[in-house]
Amino acid sequence: MPLQKRRIVIIGAGIFGTAMAYHMASPQTNIVLIESGSAPACGVTGRAFGWINTVHGRPGSESHALWQKAVRDYPALIQDLPEIRSFSRGGSLLWHASTQETEHLLTTRRDAGETVELVDRAAISRLEPHLRHIPETAVFSADDIAIDPIRLATTLLSTARRRGATVRFDETVSSIETANGHVTGVQTSTGLIETDCVVLAAGRGTDVLAKQLGIDLGMILSPALLLRYACQQPFIRHILDGPRVEVRQSLDNTVFIAESWHADMEEPPSLIGARFLSVLVDEFDIPSPLSLIRAEIGHRPTFHDNLPRIGFVPEVEGLYLATGHPGLILAPYLARLATRDILHGDMPDVPNVTTNNDPLPHKI
Ligand SMILES: Cc1cc2nc3c(=O)[nH]c(=O)nc-3n(C[C@H](O)[C@H](O)[C@H](O)COP(=O)(O)OP(=O)(O)OC[C@H]3O[C@@H](n4cnc5c(N)ncnc54)[C@H](O)[C@@H]3O)c2cc1C
């Protein structure tokens, strides 16, 4: 039977699972997405900052080249789903403690083929009139996008549903069933679903389910903190990344800060949230009171080579991996390639999938 007619089960409604469902769903496919939470993006996707950029990559590396392709693919997604505009904004301003470091950043990004410009104090204060301590210079990236991760995942999934995908919330996959090295189904909290193709897009749960099959993906969970503040009025227009804070404000005026976090930090997330409230008050003329809504830790699914894991797993026929970091940036692009791979056997132009069981690169 052609794979298009067969049932394909996707596990997880984070950014990877919803992007896979979005690209794969059609009248010709039979897609069933299983999510243990009661809504999309209840894993780390719902705790992401939402910055579509390449600035945090290392130019020249394989991962950076992949980020660039994924970022350049975003306009096509927005063209297909124009409602994304209603929860995204354009442009970022980034600066370091010294002008020299900021200029170095500009050179690095230009050398990497990106469209960035150096802006001076006058331009920065025009771009961000509420910023109090204006740096001498900043790197402005007009093409960067700030996106609401929860609304993005929700939009992708509702479009997939309209195209025929079945979505089952509040149902947990307890195991992936196999026979003779092939996938045969998934066991969930409500019973067995038979299938010979499973897309494992369960974020940190991907590692758990793979380990049950004896597969060590080498996933490293990297925690980070997302702080959310309520505000009545707008005062930040772009993504701002300075020495003291990485911050953005969404169109509903919620303020988001992304901050590093590790388990042996003594300060609990809520206190860090309170501390950053003072940083915001010091950095901006804020037109109305700010209050902390939530301080949440999310565990980013990373791998030692900074590459995502997308492709058929060598050890089990019919098992497809779709996870990694930075998922907001990568997932829509990679899911498009993965759909071609799964449905049509096209060899997508993405990095190899390796597991610790199979240390040799395995081209999908
Ligand atoms: C503070 C912070 C800031 C970030 N900022 C950015 C950013 O600006 N840009 C960017 O690109 N990335 C960012 N990230 C990273 C990004 O959030 C992740 O790379 C991405 O969300 C991973 O998506 P995922 O779909 O693999 O995982 P998840 O979002 O965790 O999705 C997995 C889903 O699977 C479900 N699930 C798990 N196990 C099972 C099971 N057994 N049965 C059924 N369902 C299951 C979970 O409930 C979950 O909904 C940030 C992360 C953090 C924490």
The ligand as an SDF file (V2000), in Angstrom:
LIG
                    3D

 53 58  0  0  0  0  0  0  0  0999 V2000
   13.2290   29.9510   27.8050 C   0  0  0  0  0  0  0  0  0  0  0  0
   13.2610   29.3310   26.4340 C   0  0  0  0  0  0  0  0  0  0  0  0
   13.3870   30.1370   25.3110 C   0  0  0  0  0  0  0  0  0  0  0  0
   13.4100   29.5570   24.0390 C   0  0  0  0  0  0  0  0  0  0  0  0
   13.4730   30.3880   22.9760 N   0  0  0  0  0  0  0  0  0  0  0  0
   13.4670   29.8810   21.7400 C   0  0  0  0  0  0  0  0  0  0  0  0
   13.4860   30.7460   20.6220 C   0  0  0  0  0  0  0  0  0  0  0  0
   13.4630   31.9730   20.7630 O   0  0  0  0  0  0  0  0  0  0  0  0
   13.5170   30.1880   19.3680 N   0  0  0  0  0  0  0  0  0  0  0  0
   13.5220   28.8270   19.1920 C   0  0  0  0  0  0  0  0  0  0  0  0
   13.5580   28.3840   18.0520 O   0  0  0  0  0  0  0  0  0  0  0  0
   13.5070   27.9930   20.2400 N   0  0  0  0  0  0  0  0  0  0  0  0
   13.4740   28.4710   21.4960 C   0  0  0  0  0  0  0  0  0  0  0  0
   13.4170   27.6380   22.5780 N   0  0  0  0  0  0  0  0  0  0  0  0
   13.5140   26.1890   22.3270 C   0  0  0  0  0  0  0  0  0  0  0  0
   12.2100   25.5800   21.8690 C   0  0  0  0  0  0  0  0  0  0  0  0
   11.2430   25.7970   22.8660 O   0  0  0  0  0  0  0  0  0  0  0  0
   12.4070   24.0710   21.6160 C   0  0  0  0  0  0  0  0  0  0  0  0
   13.5140   23.8550   20.7740 O   0  0  0  0  0  0  0  0  0  0  0  0
   11.1810   23.4820   20.9250 C   0  0  0  0  0  0  0  0  0  0  0  0
   10.0080   23.9840   21.5070 O   0  0  0  0  0  0  0  0  0  0  0  0
   11.1780   21.9580   20.9930 C   0  0  0  0  0  0  0  0  0  0  0  0
    9.9440   21.5380   20.4690 O   0  0  0  0  0  0  0  0  0  0  0  0
    9.4650   20.0320   20.5120 P   0  0  0  0  0  0  0  0  0  0  0  0
    8.2470   19.9550   19.6570 O   0  0  0  0  0  0  0  0  0  0  0  0
   10.6070   19.1310   20.1600 O   0  0  0  0  0  0  0  0  0  0  0  0
    9.1400   19.7330   22.0580 O   0  0  0  0  0  0  0  0  0  0  0  0
    7.8650   20.0450   22.9500 P   0  0  0  0  0  0  0  0  0  0  0  0
    7.3590   21.4080   22.7590 O   0  0  0  0  0  0  0  0  0  0  0  0
    8.2070   19.6690   24.3440 O   0  0  0  0  0  0  0  0  0  0  0  0
    6.7350   19.0790   22.3910 O   0  0  0  0  0  0  0  0  0  0  0  0
    6.6360   17.7370   22.7500 C   0  0  0  0  0  0  0  0  0  0  0  0
    5.1700   17.4090   23.0320 C   0  0  0  0  0  0  0  0  0  0  0  0
    5.0440   15.9980   23.1850 O   0  0  0  0  0  0  0  0  0  0  0  0
    4.1530   15.7080   24.2350 C   0  0  0  0  0  0  0  0  0  0  0  0
    4.5030   14.3920   24.7430 N   0  0  0  0  0  0  0  0  0  0  0  0
    5.6540   14.0270   25.3580 C   0  0  0  0  0  0  0  0  0  0  0  0
    5.6330   12.7060   25.6300 N   0  0  0  0  0  0  0  0  0  0  0  0
    4.4390   12.2400   25.1770 C   0  0  0  0  0  0  0  0  0  0  0  0
    3.8380   10.9640   25.1910 C   0  0  0  0  0  0  0  0  0  0  0  0
    4.4630    9.8930   25.6870 N   0  0  0  0  0  0  0  0  0  0  0  0
    2.5780   10.8140   24.6620 N   0  0  0  0  0  0  0  0  0  0  0  0
    1.9500   11.8870   24.1230 C   0  0  0  0  0  0  0  0  0  0  0  0
    2.4880   13.1440   24.0970 N   0  0  0  0  0  0  0  0  0  0  0  0
    3.7150   13.3080   24.6090 C   0  0  0  0  0  0  0  0  0  0  0  0
    4.4190   16.8380   25.2430 C   0  0  0  0  0  0  0  0  0  0  0  0
    3.2930   17.0060   26.0850 O   0  0  0  0  0  0  0  0  0  0  0  0
    4.6730   18.0400   24.3320 C   0  0  0  0  0  0  0  0  0  0  0  0
    3.4970   18.7590   24.0650 O   0  0  0  0  0  0  0  0  0  0  0  0
   13.3500   28.1480   23.8650 C   0  0  0  0  0  0  0  0  0  0  0  0
   13.1940   27.3460   24.9910 C   0  0  0  0  0  0  0  0  0  0  0  0
   13.1430   27.9200   26.2700 C   0  0  0  0  0  0  0  0  0  0  0  0
   12.9560   27.0290   27.4610 C   0  0  0  0  0  0  0  0  0  0  0  0
  1  2  1  0
  2  3  1  0
  2 52  2  0
  3  4  2  0
  4  5  1  0
  4 50  1  0
  5  6  2  0
  6  7  1  0
  6 13  1  0
  7  8  2  0
  7  9  1  0
  9 10  1  0
 10 11  2  0
 10 12  1  0
 12 13  2  0
 13 14  1  0
 14 15  1  0
 14 50  1  0
 15 16  1  0
 16 17  1  0
 16 18  1  0
 18 19  1  0
 18 20  1  0
 20 21  1  0
 20 22  1  0
 22 23  1  0
 23 24  1  0
 24 25  2  0
 24 26  1  0
 24 27  1  0
 27 28  1  0
 28 29  2  0
 28 30  1  0
 28 31  1  0
 31 32  1  0
 32 33  1  0
 33 34  1  0
 33 48  1  0
 34 35  1  0
 35 36  1  0
 35 46  1  0
 36 37  1  0
 36 45  1  0
 37 38  2  0
 38 39  1  0
 39 40  1  0
 39 45  2  0
 40 41  1  0
 40 42  2  0
 42 43  1  0
 43 44  2  0
 44 45  1  0
 46 47  1  0
 46 48  1  0
 48 49  1  0
 50 51  2  0
 51 52  1  0
 52 53  1  0
M  END
$$$$
